[in-house]
Amino acid sequence: MADLTVIFLTENNLPEYWMQYQRSILSDCIGRNDLITISRKPLDFGKNIIQTEERSIENIYRQILVGAKEAQTELIAIAEDDTLYVKSHFEFRPKEKNIYYYNMANWKLFNWGRPTYHSSLRIALNYVFIGYRETVIQALEKRFEHNASKCFGELGKYKIDRLIDDTVCSIDFFSTCEAVININHDKGFDDYCHRHVKRMGNLRAYDIPLWGAAEDLIKKFR
């Protein structure tokens, strides 16, 4: 039996060619694990849930909570539609229930400018999260009880958890040999991406194992 459910979030607003390519990669990587998809439009991919709430950062966490409550497994992983995954990412198994785990092996790629993989080694990103379902549910319900926009950000971030007096859980990391790739684009919430002024991380490459040349991979985002 599967012991992990992948909760896939999509606004259905990315290029059709990319969405088909990304879902084919994700489907291969998930293997026997369960899949719940939360989308704006009906999606024949896993167990589909349609979201109708207003688009916002807060709503991202509301949908994660919906997916976590729907899941039947002990563990959950978050997946997003602008990210390419590797099998080893979903093979990771957390040891501690009160720790939120994030995969540090992740690169970003802008869909503007000279195609370049880059990483800022940011410590917590939703799209590489894996953790225990009940822990996630309890944490998110507590955030929504406070009904404050400042309480919404990646799980385990101290500044956010301190606002709601929820410092029970901590953050830890794991790394896969092959990296997860996240496309930064102007369809999300980041204003720096909208204006194409977001800065690259200090760690950069034009070609990496598995994914190949950045200039070839970004062509699929069309």
GUBAGU-674176 format. One record per residue: residue in one letter; chain; x, y, z of N, C-alpha, C, CB in turn. Coordinates in steps of 0.05 Angstrom, whole numbers. Each point is the difference from the previous one (the first is absolute). Glycine has a CB too. Example, Ala and Ser with C-alpha at 12.3 -4.5 7.8 and 13.67 -1.06 7.14 Angstrom:
# GUBAGU-674176
(atom "A" "A" (264 -114 156) (-18 24 0) (18 24 0) (-38 -23 25));
(atom "S" "A" (31 44 -39) (16 24 1) (-15 22 14) (24 -13 -43));
# end
This chain:
# GUBAGU-674176
(atom "M" "A" (17 -24 0) (-17 24 0) (17 25 0) (-36 -25 24));
(atom "A" "A" (26 46 -36) (15 25 0) (-1 12 28) (-12 8 -49));
(atom "D" "A" (34 5 57) (0 13 26) (3 30 -3) (20 -41 20));
(atom "L" "A" (-21 51 -45) (3 29 -5) (-20 8 -21) (49 -2 12));
(atom "T" "A" (-61 25 -8) (-18 12 -19) (12 26 -11) (-40 -20 23));
(atom "V" "A" (42 22 -49) (9 25 -13) (-24 18 -4) (39 -24 -22));
(atom "I" "A" (-38 48 32) (-21 20 -4) (10 20 -21) (-17 -5 48));
(atom "F" "A" (5 3 -71) (8 16 -23) (-18 24 -4) (17 -42 -22));
(atom "L" "A" (-4 66 23) (-15 25 -2) (4 13 -27) (5 7 49));
(atom "T" "A" (-27 1 -62) (2 14 -26) (-22 20 -3) (22 -41 -20));
(atom "E" "A" (-16 63 8) (-20 21 -7) (-9 -4 -29) (21 32 33));
(atom "N" "A" (-10 -51 -47) (-7 -5 -28) (5 24 -18) (-35 -32 16));
(atom "N" "A" (56 47 -10) (5 24 -16) (27 0 -14) (-30 24 31));
(atom "L" "A" (44 -46 -31) (26 -2 -13) (-3 -11 -29) (22 -7 45));
(atom "P" "A" (-2 11 -62) (-3 -9 -27) (-7 -30 -2) (33 34 -13));
(atom "E" "A" (-51 -41 -5) (-11 -27 -2) (22 -20 -6) (-42 19 -17));
(atom "Y" "A" (61 -13 0) (22 -19 -6) (15 -6 26) (4 18 -48));
(atom "W" "A" (2 3 63) (15 -4 25) (-16 -17 20) (23 44 -7));
(atom "M" "A" (-49 -38 10) (-16 -15 19) (-1 -30 -6) (-28 41 6));
(atom "Q" "A" (27 -48 -32) (0 -28 -7) (27 -12 5) (-34 9 -35));
(atom "Y" "A" (55 5 29) (28 -10 5) (4 -3 30) (16 22 -42));
(atom "Q" "A" (-23 -2 57) (5 -1 29) (-16 -22 14) (8 49 -1));
(atom "R" "A" (-33 -54 -7) (-15 -21 12) (10 -27 -8) (-40 30 -1));
(atom "S" "A" (51 -33 -23) (12 -26 -7) (24 -6 17) (-17 6 -47));
(atom "I" "A" (34 14 52) (23 -4 17) (-9 -7 29) (26 33 -28));
(atom "L" "A" (-46 -18 38) (-9 -4 27) (-12 -28 3) (-9 49 5));
(atom "S" "A" (-7 -58 -25) (-13 -26 1) (21 -22 2) (-38 18 -26));
(atom "D" "A" (60 -16 11) (21 -20 2) (14 0 27) (7 6 -49));
(atom "C" "A" (-4 18 60) (15 3 26) (-16 -10 24) (24 38 -20));
(atom "I" "A" (-51 -35 19) (-16 -8 22) (0 -30 6) (-29 40 -11));
(atom "G" "A" (30 -56 -11) (0 -28 4) (-26 -10 12) (49 1 5));
(atom "R" "A" (-47 -17 16) (-24 -12 13) (-13 18 21) (20 -44 -9));
(atom "N" "A" (-9 67 13) (-11 18 20) (-27 11 -9) (46 13 15));
(atom "D" "A" (-63 -4 4) (-25 11 -7) (3 29 -11) (-22 -28 36));
(atom "L" "A" (2 36 -51) (1 27 -12) (-27 14 3) (35 -15 -33));
(atom "I" "A" (-35 39 45) (-23 17 1) (7 26 -15) (-15 -19 45));
(atom "T" "A" (-2 27 -64) (5 24 -15) (-22 21 7) (21 -26 -38));
(atom "I" "A" (-11 50 42) (-19 22 7) (4 21 -21) (2 -9 50));
(atom "S" "A" (-23 14 -66) (2 16 -24) (-24 19 -2) (26 -36 -22));
(atom "R" "A" (-23 56 3) (-22 18 -6) (-20 -12 -19) (31 38 8));
(atom "K" "A" (-20 -55 -26) (-17 -14 -20) (2 -30 4) (8 38 -33));
(atom "P" "A" (-28 -53 25) (1 -29 2) (25 -11 -12) (-50 -1 0));
(atom "L" "A" (62 -18 14) (25 -12 -9) (-1 -30 3) (25 43 13));
(atom "D" "A" (-20 -57 -34) (0 -30 1) (28 -9 8) (-37 -3 -36));
(atom "F" "A" (43 8 61) (27 -6 10) (-2 -4 31) (22 27 -38));
(atom "G" "A" (-21 -52 46) (-3 -6 28) (-28 5 10) (48 11 7));
(atom "K" "A" (-52 -8 19) (-26 7 11) (-3 30 -1) (-1 -41 30));
(atom "N" "A" (-16 51 -47) (-2 29 -6) (-20 14 18) (13 -10 -47));
(atom "I" "A" (-4 32 58) (-17 18 16) (1 28 -13) (9 -26 43));
(atom "I" "A" (-32 37 -47) (-2 27 -13) (-1 21 22) (-24 -19 -40));
(atom "Q" "A" (41 39 38) (0 22 19) (-15 24 -13) (44 -16 20));
(atom "T" "A" (-59 29 -3) (-16 23 -9) (6 26 15) (-36 -33 -13));
(atom "E" "A" (53 31 33) (7 24 16) (16 20 -16) (-1 -29 41));
(atom "E" "A" (0 53 -32) (15 22 -14) (30 -6 1) (-35 33 13));
(atom "R" "A" (48 -27 -35) (29 -5 -3) (16 18 19) (-7 -14 -48));
(atom "S" "A" (23 2 65) (16 15 19) (21 -18 12) (-38 31 10));
(atom "I" "A" (58 -19 3) (20 -17 14) (-13 -16 22) (36 34 -11));
(atom "E" "A" (-54 -21 26) (-14 -14 21) (-15 -24 -10) (-5 43 24));
(atom "N" "A" (-6 -41 -48) (-15 -22 -12) (18 -24 -6) (-32 33 -19));
(atom "I" "A" (57 -28 13) (19 -23 -5) (0 -18 24) (29 29 -30));
(atom "Y" "A" (-27 -17 54) (1 -16 24) (-27 -12 7) (37 29 17));
(atom "R" "A" (-58 -16 -25) (-27 -11 4) (-3 -26 -17) (-19 46 9));
(atom "Q" "A" (29 -46 -33) (-1 -23 -17) (18 -22 9) (-12 30 -38));
(atom "I" "A" (35 -23 49) (17 -21 12) (-14 -14 23) (41 27 -13));
(atom "L" "A" (-56 -11 29) (-16 -11 22) (-22 -18 -11) (10 40 29));
(atom "V" "A" (-23 -32 -50) (-21 -16 -12) (12 -27 -9) (-25 41 -15));
(atom "G" "A" (48 -39 1) (12 -25 -10) (10 -18 23) (14 26 -40));
(atom "A" "A" (-3 -14 61) (10 -16 23) (-23 -15 13) (37 33 7));
(atom "K" "A" (-60 -20 -4) (-23 -13 12) (-12 -22 -17) (-10 43 24));
(atom "E" "A" (13 -40 -50) (-10 -20 -19) (18 -24 -2) (-22 37 -26));
(atom "A" "A" (48 -33 31) (19 -22 -2) (-5 -21 21) (34 32 -18));
(atom "Q" "A" (-26 -57 12) (-4 -22 17) (26 -12 10) (-42 -10 -24));
(atom "T" "A" (64 22 17) (26 -10 7) (12 16 23) (7 -15 -47));
(atom "E" "A" (14 3 60) (12 13 23) (17 25 -9) (1 -44 23));
(atom "L" "A" (10 42 -47) (18 21 -10) (-12 14 -24) (39 -25 16));
(atom "I" "A" (-33 51 -19) (-8 15 -24) (24 15 -12) (-47 4 18));
(atom "A" "A" (46 1 -43) (19 17 -14) (-15 20 -17) (35 -37 -1));
(atom "I" "A" (-25 61 -1) (-12 21 -17) (14 1 -27) (-13 27 42));
(atom "A" "A" (-3 -26 -63) (12 3 -27) (-15 23 -14) (11 -49 -3));
(atom "E" "A" (4 64 -12) (-12 23 -14) (5 -2 -30) (8 28 40));
(atom "D" "A" (-26 -14 -56) (0 -4 -28) (22 13 -16) (-48 -3 5));
(atom "D" "A" (65 19 8) (22 12 -13) (27 -13 7) (-25 43 -1));
(atom "T" "A" (23 -68 11) (23 -13 11) (3 -28 -12) (-4 26 42));
(atom "L" "A" (29 -33 -49) (6 -27 -10) (14 -16 22) (5 18 -47));
(atom "Y" "A" (-15 -42 51) (9 -17 23) (16 -24 -9) (-41 14 25));
(atom "V" "A" (54 -26 -5) (16 -24 -4) (-11 -22 18) (42 27 -13));
(atom "K" "A" (-39 -52 5) (-11 -22 16) (11 -1 28) (-5 -26 -41));
(atom "S" "A" (30 32 45) (12 -2 26) (-12 20 20) (42 -16 -22));
(atom "H" "A" (-53 38 11) (-13 20 18) (-23 -13 15) (13 37 -31));
(atom "F" "A" (-30 -52 17) (-23 -12 13) (7 -27 14) (-28 22 -34));
(atom "E" "A" (53 -30 32) (9 -24 15) (10 7 28) (11 -22 -44));
(atom "F" "A" (-7 47 49) (10 9 27) (-22 -6 20) (30 35 -20));
(atom "R" "A" (-22 -44 44) (-19 -5 21) (9 14 26) (-13 -44 -21));
(atom "P" "A" (-3 63 31) (7 14 24) (2 -19 24) (-22 41 -18));
(atom "K" "A" (38 -34 37) (3 -16 25) (-16 11 23) (45 -13 -15));
(atom "E" "A" (-47 39 16) (-13 13 23) (-27 13 -8) (46 8 21));
(atom "K" "A" (-66 -11 -4) (-26 11 -6) (-2 30 5) (-19 -43 12));
(atom "N" "A" (36 54 5) (-1 28 6) (21 16 -15) (-18 -11 45));
(atom "I" "A" (26 1 -68) (19 14 -17) (-11 3 -28) (39 -17 28));
(atom "Y" "A" (-36 40 -40) (-8 5 -28) (26 -3 -17) (-39 32 13));
(atom "Y" "A" (37 -49 -33) (24 -6 -16) (-2 13 -28) (5 -43 25));
(atom "Y" "A" (18 54 -34) (2 13 -26) (24 -10 -15) (-23 41 18));
(atom "N" "A" (20 -46 -44) (22 -9 -17) (17 23 -9) (-28 -38 -15));
(atom "M" "A" (53 38 24) (18 22 -7) (11 -3 -28) (12 3 47));
(atom "A" "A" (-15 -26 -60) (10 -3 -27) (-21 10 -20) (27 -41 14));
(atom "N" "A" (-28 67 -17) (-19 12 -18) (12 24 -14) (-38 -15 28));
(atom "W" "A" (33 17 -54) (10 22 -16) (-24 16 -11) (41 -26 -13));
(atom "K" "A" (-37 51 8) (-21 17 -13) (10 7 -28) (-15 19 45));
(atom "L" "A" (-5 -12 -61) (6 8 -28) (-21 21 -8) (20 -46 -11));
(atom "F" "A" (-11 70 3) (-18 21 -9) (-9 -6 -28) (23 34 29));
(atom "N" "A" (-48 -26 -36) (-9 -2 -28) (5 26 -15) (-35 -34 14));
(atom "W" "A" (54 49 -5) (9 24 -14) (30 2 3) (-45 24 8));
(atom "G" "A" (57 -7 -25) (29 4 1) (16 -25 -9) (-8 31 38));
(atom "R" "A" (34 -30 -33) (17 -23 -8) (-6 -24 17) (36 32 -15));
(atom "P" "A" (-43 -54 3) (-8 -24 15) (23 -10 18) (-32 -13 -37));
(atom "T" "A" (27 14 63) (21 -7 20) (-13 -14 24) (29 39 -16));
(atom "Y" "A" (-19 -62 23) (-9 -12 25) (14 15 23) (-7 -46 -22));
(atom "H" "A" (-8 50 44) (12 14 22) (-13 -8 26) (11 39 -30));
(atom "S" "A" (3 -35 52) (-10 -8 26) (10 21 21) (-1 -49 -13));
(atom "S" "A" (-18 57 30) (7 18 22) (1 -15 27) (-21 37 -25));
(atom "L" "A" (18 -64 24) (0 -17 24) (-20 10 21) (48 -11 -9));
(atom "R" "A" (-71 20 -1) (-21 8 19) (-9 -24 16) (-15 37 -32));
(atom "I" "A" (10 -32 57) (-4 -23 18) (-27 -14 -1) (32 23 29));
(atom "A" "A" (-52 -10 -39) (-27 -12 0) (-16 9 -24) (1 -3 50));
(atom "L" "A" (-10 -16 -66) (-16 5 -23) (-22 -20 -2) (39 20 -24));
(atom "N" "A" (-64 -11 20) (-23 -18 0) (3 -24 -19) (-28 39 12));
(atom "Y" "A" (39 -34 -35) (0 -20 -21) (19 -23 6) (-13 35 -32));
(atom "V" "A" (30 -33 53) (18 -23 7) (-6 -9 28) (35 18 -31));
(atom "F" "A" (-59 -14 41) (-7 -8 27) (-10 -29 2) (-12 48 9));
(atom "I" "A" (21 -61 12) (-11 -27 8) (-2 -1 30) (21 -22 -41));
(atom "G" "A" (-44 12 51) (-3 -1 29) (-23 -18 8) (19 45 3));
(atom "Y" "A" (-25 -46 22) (-22 -17 11) (-26 15 -2) (32 -22 31));
(atom "R" "A" (-52 8 -41) (-26 11 -7) (-13 13 25) (-6 -34 -36));
(atom "E" "A" (4 20 58) (-13 11 23) (14 25 11) (-16 -46 11));
(atom "T" "A" (42 46 -13) (15 24 9) (-7 24 -17) (37 -30 17));
(atom "V" "A" (-39 26 -43) (-7 22 -18) (-28 10 5) (31 -20 -35));
(atom "I" "A" (-50 1 39) (-27 8 5) (-2 17 25) (-16 -42 -22));
(atom "Q" "A" (28 33 43) (-1 15 26) (12 28 -3) (2 -44 24));
(atom "A" "A" (21 45 -38) (13 26 -3) (-16 20 -17) (44 -23 4));
(atom "L" "A" (-56 13 -26) (-15 18 -17) (-27 8 13) (22 -22 -40));
(atom "E" "A" (-34 4 54) (-25 7 13) (5 22 21) (-18 -47 -7));
(atom "K" "A" (41 45 20) (7 20 20) (4 27 -13) (21 -35 29));
(atom "R" "A" (-9 35 -53) (4 25 -14) (-26 13 -8) (44 -18 -17));
(atom "F" "A" (-63 1 6) (-25 11 -8) (-17 9 23) (2 -30 -39));
(atom "E" "A" (2 19 62) (-14 9 24) (7 29 7) (-1 -47 17));
(atom "H" "A" (26 55 -23) (9 27 5) (-10 20 -21) (41 -19 23));
(atom "N" "A" (-48 8 -47) (-12 16 -21) (17 25 -6) (-45 -17 14));
(atom "A" "A" (71 13 -16) (18 23 -6) (18 -7 -24) (-1 13 49));
(atom "S" "A" (2 5 -68) (15 -4 -24) (30 -4 6) (-33 27 -25));
(atom "K" "A" (42 -16 47) (29 -2 7) (7 -29 8) (0 48 14));
(atom "C" "A" (-20 -64 -9) (5 -27 9) (3 -20 -23) (-26 10 41));
(atom "F" "A" (27 0 -66) (2 -18 -22) (27 2 -14) (-49 4 -6));
(atom "G" "A" (63 -26 7) (26 -3 -12) (8 -29 4) (13 49 9));
(atom "E" "A" (10 -57 -18) (8 -28 2) (-1 -10 28) (29 7 -40));
(atom "L" "A" (-37 -32 43) (-1 -12 27) (27 -2 13) (-39 -26 -16));
(atom "G" "A" (40 34 41) (25 -2 15) (16 26 1) (1 -47 -12));
(atom "K" "A" (-10 67 -2) (14 26 1) (-4 13 27) (-4 5 -50));
(atom "Y" "A" (25 0 64) (-2 9 28) (-15 26 3) (43 -23 9));
(atom "K" "A" (-39 42 -27) (-13 26 3) (-30 -3 -2) (40 23 -19));
(atom "I" "A" (-50 -41 2) (-28 -5 -3) (-11 -15 24) (5 1 -50));
(atom "D" "A" (8 -23 57) (-9 -17 22) (-1 15 26) (18 -40 -24));
(atom "R" "A" (1 59 28) (1 15 24) (-25 18 3) (50 0 -2));
(atom "L" "A" (-60 9 -20) (-24 18 0) (-24 -15 12) (18 25 -39));
(atom "I" "A" (-20 -51 35) (-23 -15 9) (8 -19 23) (-20 4 -46));
(atom "D" "A" (43 1 57) (9 -16 23) (1 -29 -7) (-18 34 32));
(atom "D" "A" (29 -41 -55) (1 -28 -9) (29 -6 -7) (-48 1 -17));
(atom "T" "A" (64 -6 37) (29 -5 -4) (7 -29 7) (10 49 9));
(atom "V" "A" (-30 -66 -10) (5 -28 8) (17 -14 -21) (-44 -1 24));
(atom "C" "A" (39 7 -50) (13 -14 -22) (24 17 -9) (-43 -22 -14));
(atom "S" "A" (62 8 2) (24 13 -11) (4 -9 -29) (21 2 46));
(atom "I" "A" (-1 9 -59) (6 -6 -28) (26 -17 -2) (-22 43 -14));
(atom "D" "A" (21 -62 -4) (25 -15 -6) (1 -4 -31) (0 -23 46));
(atom "F" "A" (22 13 -55) (4 -1 -29) (10 -28 -9) (11 49 1));
(atom "F" "A" (-16 -54 -26) (12 -23 -13) (8 8 -28) (-28 -33 28));
(atom "S" "A" (44 17 -41) (9 7 -27) (0 -25 -17) (29 37 18));
(atom "T" "A" (-40 -35 -42) (0 -21 -19) (24 3 -19) (-50 -4 2));
(atom "C" "A" (60 -18 -14) (23 2 -18) (-6 17 -24) (16 -45 16));
(atom "E" "A" (-41 41 -27) (-9 16 -23) (-19 22 10) (6 -40 -31));
(atom "A" "A" (-5 62 19) (-14 24 10) (-28 3 -11) (44 21 4));
(atom "V" "A" (-61 -9 12) (-26 10 -8) (3 27 -13) (-23 -25 38));
(atom "I" "A" (8 30 -59) (2 25 -15) (-26 16 2) (33 -22 -32));
(atom "N" "A" (-31 47 41) (-23 18 2) (2 23 -20) (-5 -12 48));
(atom "I" "A" (-15 16 -64) (-1 21 -20) (-11 25 13) (-5 -32 -38));
(atom "N" "A" (20 54 38) (-10 26 9) (-13 14 -24) (35 4 37));
(atom "H" "A" (-60 5 -34) (-15 11 -23) (-19 21 10) (3 -44 -25));
(atom "D" "A" (-17 57 7) (-17 23 7) (-29 -7 5) (31 28 -27));
(atom "K" "A" (-37 -54 31) (-27 -9 5) (-5 -4 30) (-1 -22 -45));
(atom "G" "A" (22 26 61) (-3 -5 29) (-5 25 15) (30 -38 -4));
(atom "F" "A" (-21 39 30) (-6 23 17) (23 19 4) (-31 -30 23));
(atom "D" "A" (55 22 -33) (24 16 5) (1 23 -19) (24 -41 16));
(atom "D" "A" (-26 66 -5) (1 24 -17) (27 3 -14) (-33 21 32));
(atom "Y" "A" (54 -30 -20) (27 1 -13) (0 -17 -25) (22 8 45));
(atom "C" "A" (-37 -30 -45) (-2 -16 -24) (-17 13 -21) (6 -41 28));
(atom "H" "A" (-27 54 -19) (-18 15 -19) (16 21 -15) (-39 -8 31));
(atom "R" "A" (57 21 -17) (16 22 -12) (27 -10 -11) (-23 32 31));
(atom "H" "A" (28 -58 -29) (24 -12 -10) (25 13 12) (-23 -11 -42));
(atom "V" "A" (22 17 68) (23 12 13) (10 -17 24) (-18 45 -14));
(atom "K" "A" (8 -69 16) (8 -17 22) (30 -8 -4) (-47 -17 6));
(atom "R" "A" (62 18 15) (29 -6 -2) (5 -30 1) (10 44 21));
(atom "M" "A" (10 -53 -35) (8 -28 1) (15 -6 26) (3 -1 -50));
(atom "G" "A" (-4 -24 58) (16 -9 23) (29 0 -8) (-38 -28 17));
(atom "N" "A" (55 26 2) (29 1 -5) (11 -25 -12) (4 31 38));
(atom "L" "A" (-17 -54 -34) (9 -25 -11) (-14 -3 -28) (7 -21 46));
(atom "R" "A" (10 19 -67) (-12 1 -27) (13 -21 -18) (-9 49 5));
(atom "A" "A" (-6 -58 -26) (10 -19 -19) (-17 2 -26) (16 -31 38));
(atom "Y" "A" (-3 24 -60) (-14 0 -25) (-10 -28 -8) (28 39 -15));
(atom "D" "A" (-15 -60 28) (-6 -27 -7) (3 -17 26) (16 6 -48));
(atom "I" "A" (-36 -23 54) (2 -16 24) (-9 -29 -6) (-9 41 29));
(atom "P" "A" (17 -60 -12) (-7 -28 -5) (-31 -4 -1) (42 -14 23));
(atom "L" "A" (-50 -5 -39) (-28 -8 -5) (-15 20 -18) (1 -23 44));
(atom "W" "A" (0 49 -37) (-16 19 -14) (14 13 -24) (-22 9 43));
(atom "G" "A" (48 -11 -44) (14 10 -23) (3 31 -1) (-16 -40 -24));
(atom "A" "A" (17 51 0) (4 28 -3) (-24 16 7) (32 -9 -36));
(atom "A" "A" (-28 31 51) (-22 17 8) (-15 12 -24) (25 12 41));
(atom "E" "A" (-10 -6 -62) (-13 12 -24) (-18 -20 -14) (39 30 -5));
(atom "D" "A" (-34 -55 8) (-17 -21 -13) (-25 -5 18) (40 -21 -22));
(atom "L" "A" (-36 20 48) (-22 -6 18) (-21 22 0) (31 -27 28));
(atom "I" "A" (-22 52 -28) (-19 22 1) (-18 2 -25) (32 25 30));
(atom "K" "A" (-23 -37 -51) (-16 0 -25) (-26 -16 4) (42 4 -27));
(atom "K" "A" (-42 -21 46) (-25 -16 6) (-21 17 14) (28 -41 2));
(atom "F" "A" (-20 64 8) (-19 18 14) (-12 18 -21) (26 -1 43));
(atom "R" "A" (-43 -11 -60) (-12 15 -22) (-28 -10 -5) (45 8 -20));
# end
